[in-house]
């Protein structure tokens, strides 16, 4: 490692040493090489391109997908004293002219730009006249047709290979399975030998997945542990997003909706509040979140099944970017599985794409239904490995398996004998011998499967049917009224009767127990916690005055270090990780005064 990157790391960012593969990546790019970087969210990807961009001659060009994300990163860099700017469609008149002058005069260290803007002929012409230190493509999984956030404009970035053949290219992402990685490398002409894969594990995140059983009550129990913290609640539909945000507001939370159908100004206003205020819950569709830079998101909840393991990993990865303990919860039911299947089968995608999407859904359902460590299943999907983590719901309370062969035969037979047109609730009622008026009217109280399932309760039968749908033994007619029918695989099961082990429904538990809370809460002694809260309040005050998110001043982790170390001078504060020279000049006096007030 050359002296200059280390000097920048310390003086600009306030850290004494690189983490993990950061040093190797920075050295590799400093030498003028291309690089593909796959590193978990919160692992420090940004430093891998920011430091070489500052250290090498010329301006670093950073391709980023969202204006809001670019604005956050530019604000954070400027707080640290780095000359950074964003070129986007929001710039008008004098602002745009001033930025073009800054680019032309070589006054910038880093320029952030969206792919749609970058590929305009006038922008490319300007950049051809500007020395570039490197080109970094962030959220690079957007380039791949197999990536969960595929964007056609990203696909056109392979033009950069011929437009700037001598400029080092970097592609960075936190989420890419093997087909996605291969496609990124191929399109950007980056050699396999230039790939740095740092693993996928996020040990600070606690994973929990549960069957839907009164989802609002489950969410409320989950949020009880996060009442003064920020988080994200994902919903599949725009309507559910708005209804959930309204309900949470009625429960006393500061909850805001976010989806693609909202007025753009209102949507941006809600995103700004989420970024700049404490204890805000964003209730959103997947339109929200790609590249979200807010480090202190303490929880992510899914009220519906996400589209794939990649999407789940990316969305849950928005929690705990600062490395502090964070929680996730995913709720799902048989309707979610059927809905996802319908999305795939009714799409206009070619059969090859549909086949890949089916495989991705099967992998996600495997994660949801697993009886083993969630983290092991999640990481193995990406070719990574882990010992049982002790920090997921299945490690905390291992689920039971039972021989579900007979139960499956009973369920399939009941679906068949009722005409393969009734929904889950009706089938369960018939199996339990219920007295529903429709059952009597249809004559289903006289069929052989009426009442043959009394060895299980309704909750267990729902879990069995959900697993049969996940295993593709049962189909759901979502276009009609959710009627269940037997698939070809189900008919084969009826003929062959193979042994089938199923997962027994777990005891309802959406929130951590007292035993778990040491892992899922920021652990501070009471005296330090009081000072930490005072430092947060001062940080919020400074952020409001500058109209920037609080975390671009200092991350929570830095405030925790300040609360623990209690520096009494500039020189002592300079030793705290995350405090660079410019931030020391700007904020030392203010924060030292807060600390002095709390030191006896």
Order of alpha helices (4+ residues) and beta strands (2+ residues): alpha-alpha-beta-alpha-beta-alpha-beta-alpha-beta-alpha-alpha-beta-alpha-alpha-beta-alpha-beta-beta-beta-alpha-beta-alpha-beta-alpha-beta-beta-alpha-beta-alpha-alpha-alpha-alpha-beta-alpha-alpha-alpha-alpha-beta-beta-alpha-beta-alpha-alpha-alpha-alpha-alpha
